[in-house]
């Protein structure tokens, strides 16, 4: 099937985004219900672990750090003062360390939490996606290819490349790679609304209409780049595999 008959990259970017969101959100929710909430409570609860979960693919890596610009990009739709206060609580709980250069790193305790979190995600994705092993393997490979050619913004570069130690199960690889792919689109969206003269606050408040539609179309155009490496058949297979995963 040719791109003129199938889905060219910019149209495909619009179709695949909600499918990626659905699968990612289902797996993260399964993680919370499948041991993640109990794990978090053992380390102090949401005030101690929230940003570690969000930034796990960088902070779980040995020596992994997140700088201030990257943190601001990941949290661009949230109140900066509230985010700083939340980080203060993470530091107080001994989970995150603020480096002299302003970067964030997981403490030894934080790293222990992240190692356990990876194990929780391994168990829940294995259960959630049981019977879909081939699909998970195909998606893991194809999303890995997309990430390898993607040129995202600050949020994307903050969470990539995902920390993938030897022996990481396919379900965890897929979950974290999908999360990184979502940040690629998030950066494309931010670039689109910024080019249209909006701020994070004003784009959230913008109602549906021609301007919103124009920004979404521009988002699709900016998010399309990685999908050009896939054939039309590979794009359709990716959509079908995402649609078939439970959640």
C-alpha positions as CSV (number, residue, x, y, z in Angstrom):
1,X,0.0,0.0,0.0
2,X,1.5,3.4,-1.0
3,X,1.4,6.5,1.1
4,X,-1.0,8.1,-1.4
5,X,-3.5,5.4,-0.6
6,X,-2.5,4.7,3.0
7,X,-1.6,7.2,5.7
8,X,1.2,9.7,5.1
9,X,3.3,10.5,8.1
10,X,1.4,13.7,9.1
11,X,-2.0,12.0,9.0
12,X,-0.6,8.9,10.7
13,X,0.8,11.0,13.6
14,X,-2.8,12.2,14.3
15,X,-4.2,8.6,14.1
16,X,-1.6,6.9,16.2
17,X,-1.4,9.4,19.1
18,X,-4.6,8.4,20.9
19,X,-3.7,4.7,20.4
20,X,-0.3,5.3,22.0
21,X,-2.0,7.3,24.8
22,X,-4.5,4.6,25.5
23,X,-2.0,1.7,25.8
24,X,0.5,3.8,27.9
25,X,-2.2,5.0,30.3
26,X,-3.6,1.5,30.7
27,X,-0.2,0.1,31.6
28,X,0.6,2.9,34.0
29,X,-2.8,2.4,35.7
30,X,-2.2,-1.3,36.0
31,X,1.1,-0.5,37.6
32,X,-0.6,1.6,40.3
33,X,-3.2,-1.0,41.0
34,X,-0.7,-3.9,40.7
35,X,1.7,-3.0,43.4
36,X,2.8,0.5,42.5
37,X,0.7,2.3,45.0
38,X,1.9,0.0,47.8
39,X,5.5,0.4,46.7
40,X,5.1,4.2,46.7
41,X,3.7,4.2,50.2
42,X,6.6,2.2,51.5
43,X,8.9,5.0,50.4
44,X,6.7,7.9,51.6
45,X,3.9,8.1,49.1
46,X,3.2,10.5,46.3
47,X,5.1,13.4,48.0
48,X,8.3,11.3,47.9
49,X,8.0,9.4,44.6
50,X,5.8,11.3,42.1
51,X,8.6,12.8,40.0
52,X,10.7,9.7,40.3
53,X,8.0,7.8,38.5
54,X,7.5,10.5,35.9
55,X,11.3,10.8,35.2
56,X,12.1,7.2,35.8
57,X,13.6,6.5,32.4
58,X,16.4,9.1,33.0
59,X,16.8,9.0,36.8
60,X,17.0,5.2,37.0
61,X,20.1,5.3,34.8
62,X,23.5,5.3,36.7
63,X,24.5,8.9,36.8
64,X,21.2,10.0,35.2
65,X,20.3,13.6,35.8
66,X,17.5,16.0,34.8
67,X,18.4,19.7,34.4
68,X,16.2,22.6,35.2
69,X,15.2,23.3,31.5
70,X,14.2,19.7,31.0
71,X,12.2,19.6,34.2
72,X,10.4,22.8,33.2
73,X,9.6,21.2,29.8
74,X,8.2,18.0,31.3
75,X,6.0,20.0,33.7
76,X,5.2,22.9,31.3
77,X,1.4,22.8,32.1
78,X,1.8,22.8,35.8
79,X,2.4,25.6,38.3
80,X,6.2,26.1,38.6
81,X,5.9,27.1,42.3
82,X,3.9,24.0,43.1
83,X,6.4,21.8,41.2
84,X,9.3,23.3,43.2
85,X,7.6,22.7,46.5
86,X,6.9,19.1,45.4
87,X,10.6,18.7,44.6
88,X,11.4,20.1,48.0
89,X,9.4,17.2,49.5
90,X,11.2,14.7,47.4
91,X,14.5,16.0,48.6
92,X,13.3,16.0,52.2
93,X,12.3,12.4,51.9
94,X,15.8,11.6,50.7
95,X,14.6,10.4,47.3
96,X,16.0,13.1,45.0
97,X,19.3,15.1,45.3
98,X,19.7,18.6,44.0
99,X,23.2,18.9,42.4
100,X,25.2,22.1,42.7
101,X,24.5,22.9,39.0
102,X,20.8,22.7,39.7
103,X,20.3,19.3,38.2
104,X,18.2,16.5,39.8
105,X,19.5,13.0,40.5
106,X,18.0,10.1,42.3
107,X,19.6,9.3,45.7
108,X,20.6,5.8,46.7
109,X,17.1,5.4,48.2
110,X,15.5,6.8,45.1
111,X,17.4,4.4,42.9
112,X,16.2,1.5,45.1
113,X,12.6,2.6,44.6
114,X,13.1,2.9,40.8
115,X,14.6,-0.6,40.7
116,X,11.5,-2.0,42.5
117,X,9.2,0.1,40.2
118,X,10.8,-1.5,37.1
119,X,10.0,-4.9,38.6
120,X,6.4,-3.9,39.3
121,X,6.0,-2.7,35.7
122,X,7.5,-6.0,34.5
123,X,5.0,-8.0,36.4
124,X,1.9,-5.9,35.5
125,X,2.7,-5.6,31.8
126,X,3.3,-9.3,31.6
127,X,-0.1,-9.9,33.1
128,X,-1.9,-7.1,31.2
129,X,-0.5,-8.1,27.8
130,X,-0.5,-11.9,28.3
131,X,-1.2,-13.7,25.1
132,X,0.1,-10.7,23.0
133,X,3.8,-11.6,23.2
134,X,4.4,-11.2,19.4
135,X,2.6,-7.9,19.3
136,X,4.6,-6.5,22.2
137,X,7.8,-7.6,20.6
138,X,6.8,-6.0,17.2
139,X,5.8,-2.8,19.0
140,X,8.9,-2.7,21.1
141,X,11.1,-2.9,18.0
142,X,9.2,-0.4,15.9
143,X,8.9,2.2,18.7
144,X,12.6,1.8,19.3
145,X,13.2,2.6,15.7
146,X,11.0,5.7,15.9
147,X,12.9,6.9,19.0
148,X,16.2,6.4,17.3
149,X,15.4,8.9,14.5
150,X,13.2,11.3,16.4
151,X,14.4,14.9,16.9
152,X,12.3,16.2,19.8
153,X,12.4,19.1,22.1
154,X,13.4,19.5,25.7
155,X,10.9,17.2,27.3
156,X,11.8,14.4,24.8
157,X,15.5,14.7,25.4
158,X,14.9,14.8,29.1
159,X,13.5,11.3,29.2
160,X,15.5,9.7,26.4
161,X,17.2,7.4,25.8
162,X,15.1,5.3,28.2
163,X,17.1,3.4,30.7
164,X,17.1,-0.2,29.5
165,X,19.4,-2.4,31.5
166,X,20.3,-5.9,30.2
167,X,17.4,-8.2,30.8
168,X,14.7,-5.6,30.8
169,X,11.4,-7.4,29.9
170,X,9.7,-6.5,26.6
171,X,6.7,-5.1,28.4
172,X,8.8,-2.6,30.3
173,X,10.7,-1.7,27.2
174,X,7.4,-1.0,25.4
175,X,5.9,1.0,28.3
176,X,8.9,3.3,28.6
177,X,9.4,3.7,24.9
178,X,5.7,4.6,24.4
179,X,6.1,7.2,27.2
180,X,9.1,8.7,25.4
181,X,7.2,8.8,22.1
182,X,4.4,10.7,23.9
183,X,6.9,13.4,25.0
184,X,8.0,13.7,21.3
185,X,4.4,14.6,20.4
186,X,4.1,16.8,23.5
187,X,7.1,18.8,22.3
188,X,5.6,19.1,18.8
189,X,2.4,20.4,20.3
190,X,4.3,23.0,22.5
191,X,6.2,24.2,19.4
192,X,3.0,24.5,17.5
193,X,1.2,26.6,20.1
194,X,4.3,28.7,20.8
195,X,4.6,29.5,17.1
196,X,0.9,30.6,17.2
197,X,1.6,33.0,20.0
198,X,0.2,31.0,22.9
199,X,1.5,30.2,26.3
200,X,1.0,27.0,28.3
201,X,-1.8,28.7,30.2
202,X,-3.5,30.2,27.1
203,X,-3.4,27.0,25.1
204,X,-5.1,25.1,27.9
205,X,-7.8,27.7,28.0
206,X,-8.3,27.8,24.2
207,X,-11.6,26.5,23.1
208,X,-12.3,24.3,20.1
209,X,-12.4,26.2,16.8
210,X,-10.3,27.1,13.8
211,X,-7.3,28.3,15.8
212,X,-7.2,25.1,17.9
213,X,-7.7,23.0,14.7
214,X,-4.8,24.8,13.0
215,X,-2.5,24.1,16.0
216,X,-3.4,20.5,16.1
217,X,-2.7,20.2,12.3
218,X,0.7,21.9,12.9
219,X,1.3,19.5,15.8
220,X,0.7,16.5,13.5
221,X,3.2,18.0,10.9
222,X,5.9,18.5,13.5
223,X,5.3,15.1,15.1
224,X,5.4,13.3,11.8
225,X,9.1,13.0,11.2
226,X,9.9,9.6,12.8
227,X,7.0,7.9,11.1
228,X,8.6,8.5,7.7
229,X,11.0,5.7,8.4
230,X,8.1,3.2,8.4
231,X,6.4,1.8,5.3
232,X,2.7,2.3,5.0
233,X,2.2,-1.4,5.9
234,X,4.4,-1.0,9.0
235,X,2.3,2.0,10.1
236,X,-0.9,0.0,9.7
237,X,0.5,-2.9,11.6
238,X,1.6,-0.7,14.4
239,X,-1.9,0.7,14.7
240,X,-3.4,-2.7,14.6
241,X,-1.0,-4.0,17.3
242,X,-1.8,-1.0,19.6
243,X,-5.5,-1.5,19.1
244,X,-5.3,-5.2,20.0
245,X,-3.5,-4.7,23.3
246,X,-5.9,-4.7,26.3
247,X,-6.5,-1.6,28.3
